[in-house]
Amino acid sequence: MRQEQGMINDQKEMAGMGIGDTQRSGILEMRGIVKRYHRFTLGPLDFAVPKGAVVGLVGENGAGKTTLIKAALGLIRVDEGTVSFEGERVLDREVAVKERLGVVFEGSTFPEELKVPEIEKLMKQAYRNWDREQFDHYVGQFGLPEDKRVKEFSKGMRMKLSIAVALSHHAEFLMLDEATSGLDPVMRDELLDILLEFMQDENHSILISSHITGDLEKIADYIAFLRQGELVFYENKDELIYHHGILKISKKDLGQIDKADIVSVRENAYECECLIRNVGQFSRKYPQMTVDRASVEDIVLFYVRGEHR
């Protein structure tokens, strides 16, 4: 893992964009964060969400995505480090900060016996800027039944309810943990449009974790990849895609390539697939070789499943 981090730092220098560039004007800033459990440790890491940006958080199950989001919200106490929201420590102004946050977790956080109108009344008491008209709009748009209890909702309906609440108290910053989980493709696409509309206000920001990297590729400005509690890379999405590519090559010809030009390799019975860093430099060095475009999903899979050189 430390070797992977070193390779990524080298790549950022080549790309002209370091992780610090995303942290200087962060609406959310996490410095020196460490959270220890019996068999898992998150960090130490520095992490920030720039104002006016969408940051996509990716990683395997158990990588620490939910832990990071809960730490950012002050829902768990970190063992080391500080969390601040626009320069103020979250723990010092917890209530005021949470008024400005819209939060969605994968599981439902509402009492199982309540119906939608009862949840609306509860949220009105919880948020000073609660907007019933906006909530009713999303309830209608999402097709949420008002005569059923939460326990009768499907997983997708529960997620829609959480999203409706998060968007109905004029939050400035959305934190969404697997918000597209359980939604059908049409609803996922609709939600992404809603998030893009939310981002029309340049003061708004989003931190969204998802296993569906295609969704993040559509809306994210930055991609952060967590693995085993470590932040492996945090890159501008367009730069990340631009500077990575996939080379298909025979096992025999693989030995002709400098290991420093390869992030990781996946082999099958007939050929090798290599994730290449800095495609432009690689193409000048090996003009006879063709490098294909890599998606965010491709890049993540190579880091998780590939053999690192």
N, C-alpha and C positions, 0 to 999 in steps of 0.2 A: 504493500500500500504506500509506504513512504517513497518508494521508487516511482510509483505512478504519479504521486504528487509532484515530484521533481520534474518529471517529463512534462506535466501540465504547465508548471511554472515556466519552463523553457518555451513552451508553445505560446503562452500568453505574451512573452516578450517579443516573439516573432510576429505575433498578430498586432502588437502595439496596444494591447489592452490588458491591464492587470486587474486582479480582483479588487484592489483598492479603489479603482475608478468607480465601482458600483457602490462604494461605501461612504464616500465623502459627503453626500447629501441625502443620506438615508432617512426616510420617515420612520423606519424601524431599524434599530441598531443593536446588535448583540455582540458583545466584546468579551473574548476569553471565556466563552461559555463551556462549562463542563457539568454534565449530569451523569452520576454513577448509579447503576443498578448492580444487582448481584452478578449477572453474567453479561452486562452490556454497559458501555460508556459512550455517551455522546460528547464529542469534542476531544481536546480543546479546539474551539473554532471561533472565527469571527464571521459574522453574517449580517447583511443589511439588505433592505428593500428600498431602492431609490424612489423618491416621490414622483408620481406620474408614470410609474412603470409596472409591468406585470412580470413577476418572477415565478417561473415554473420549477417546482421542486420534485425531483425524480429519485428513485432508488428502489431496491428490492424490499419486500416485506421484512420488517425488523431493522431497516437501515437507520432509523431514527427520525423519519419525517414527522410523524405525529408528536414525538417527544420534543422536537425543535419547535413546532407550532405551539404546543402546550407551554413550553418554557417562555416563548415570546408573549403569550397571553397572561403569564403569571399563574397559570393553573397548577404548575409544579414549581417547586423551589429548586434552583440550580445550586450545585455545590461550589461552583466558582463562576466569576464573571458577572456582567451587568447587562440588563435589557433596558433600552430607553426608547421612547416614542417622541419624536420631534424634540430630542434633547432632554426630555424629562424621564427619570427612572419610572418604569411602570409601577413598581411596588409603592412608590411615593404618592402616586396619583391614580391608583387603580380604577376607581369608579369613574373618574372623569375621562380616562383613556378609553375604557371599555364602551363608553357612550359613542365613541367615534369609530368603533370597530364593528364590522359585520362578520359573524363567525359561523361556519358550517363544518360539522364533523360527519364522518361517514355514518355513524350510528345516530339514531334519534335521541335528542336530549329533552324531549317534551314528555310530561306525564301521560302515561298510556291511556288513562280514562278520559282525558279531555277531548273535546271536539274543537274544530277550527274557530268558531266564535268565542269559545272560552279561552283559547290560546291568545286570540286578539286582545281580549280584556286584560290578560296577564301581561302581555307585552306592553300595553299602554301604561301599565304601572311601572314597568321595568325601565322604559326609555322615555326621557323627556321629549325627544323629537319624534316620537312615534307618529307615523302617518297612516291612519286607517284607510284612507282612500287609496293610497298606493298598495297597501296590503291586499285590499279587496281586488284591486286590479290584477295582482299576481295570482291570487287564489283563483280568479276566473280564467286567467291565461293558462295556468297550469292544470285546470280542470279538477281542483281539489274538492271533494265532497264535504259539505258543511254539516251533514247529519250523521257522519260516522266518527267513531272514536279513533284516536291515534293507533291503538293496538290493532285496529282492523285495516290499517293502511299497509299497502305493499312497501317494499324497500324504496322503490322509486318515488312513491307518493310521499313518504317520510322525508326523502331528500328534497323534493320540491317544496315541502312545507318549510324546511329549514332555510332554503334559499329565499323563499318569500319573506320570511322574518328578517333575514340578514339584509335584504334590500329595502326594508320598509321603515328604517329609522334614520335615514340620511347619513349613513356611515360614510367615512372618507377612505377607509381602508378595509378591504375584504380579506379574510383568511379562510381559505377553503381547503379542507382536507378530504381528498377523494370525492369532490362535489359532483363529479359526473358519474360516479359509481352507481350502478343500478338503473341508470337512465337509458332509454332506447336511443338509437342514433339520431332520430328526428329531434327528440327532446334535448339531447346533448348539443346538437347544432343550435337549437333555439337558445339554450343557456349561454353558449359562447357568444351569440349575438347580443344577449343582454349584458354580458360582461364587457364586451367591446363598447356598447352604448354607455355603460357606467364609466368607462375610461375616457369618454369624450371630455370630461372635466379633468384638466391637467393636474389638479390637486389630488386626484384619486389614485390609489395604488391597490395592487392585488398580489397576494402570495397564495399560490394554488399548487397543491400536491396532487399528482395523478399517476396511475399506472398506464393511462391511455396517452402515450406521448404524442400521438397525432393531434390530440386536442390542444396540448401545450404548444405544439409547433404552429398552430393557427393563431394563438393569441399572445404568447409570451414574448417579452423583450429580452429576458435573460433566462438561462437554464442553469440550475444548481443541482449537482449530482452528489447524493450522500451514499456512502457505502460503509457498513459496519461502524457507523457513528462518526465517520470522517468525511469532511467536505473534499471530494476528489477534484471537482472543478466547478467553477462558477463563471459562466461565459455569456457574453452577448450572443443571443441565439443566432443571428445572421452570421456573425463572425465564426461561431462554432461550426455551422454548416459549411460555410465558405472554405474554411481551412482544413476540413476533414474530407476524406474520400475513401473509397473501397477499391482495392486492387485485387484482381483475380489472376493467379499465377500458378505455374506448376511447382511442385515441391523441389524439383531440380533447380529451377531458376530463382527460387526464394533465396538461396545462398548468395546470389549476386547483389542483393540489396543490403545496404548498410542498416544494421539493427536500429541505429539512432533515428532512422526515418520511419520506423514502424511503431505504432502504439501497441497493437496486439494482433495475433494471428488465430484464425480458426481453420482447421484442416479437415478435409474429408478424404474419401478414398481416391479421388481423382485430382484434386487441386487444393490450393490454399487461398483463403480470403484474408487480406491484410487491411487493417485500418491505418490509413496514412495520415500523418500530421503535416500541415503546411503543404497543401497540394501543389501550389504554384512552384515552390522551390523543388519539390519532388519531380515535377514534370520537366523542369529545366535540367535536372540532374540525370533523369532517365527518360529522354524524349521518345523512346521507342515503346514505352509502356502507357497503357490507357487506364486512367483512374476514373471510376464512376462516382456520381454524387452520393453522399451519405445523408440519411435522415437523422433526426434526433434519436429515434428508436434504434437505428443501426449503430450509432455511436455508443449509446448506453449498453446495448447487448454485447458489443465488442469488449467494453470495459468489464462487464460482468462475467461473460462466458469465454472470452478469448484468452489465449496464452500470451502473457506479457513478456516482451523481449528485454 
